[in-house]
Amino acid sequence: QVQLVQSGGGLVQAGESLTLSCTASGRAFTDYTMAWFQQAPGKERKFVATISGRDGLTDYADSVKGRFTISRDNAKNTVYLQMNSLKPDDTAVYYCAANRYSLAHATAISDFHYWGQGAQVTVSS
C-alpha cells in the first residue's frame, strides 16, 4: 500500500506563489505517474497537472498553463506543484495522486490508485 503525504498550502494574496509537496512511501516511486487535482467548495474534483513516471512527460489543465509547474525528485520520492501568479479562482483543496503503472497523459480521477490527504489553498483578492 502506497501512502502519499502532502505538505504546503495556506493563505496567500492574488499574484503570489505557493509550492505544494507530496511524498510517497514505497520503493517504486520512479514508476509512478503523479498528478495534482483541485476541488473547490461545492464542485467536483478536477485535474490540474500530471507528470509520468519514467519519461517525466507533463500535462496541464488549460486554466493553469504558464502559471503552475509540476516536477518530481525521484531521489526524495516527492512531487511538487509550484503555483505562481495565483488567482482567487485557484482557491481549492489540492490533492496529489499516484498511478502505479507510469501511465502517460493520465488526467482522469479513475487513472489514479492512491491519493494524498489534501491541502487547502486559499487565494484572497
Disulfide bonds with the S-S distance in Angstrom:
Cys22-Cys96 2.04
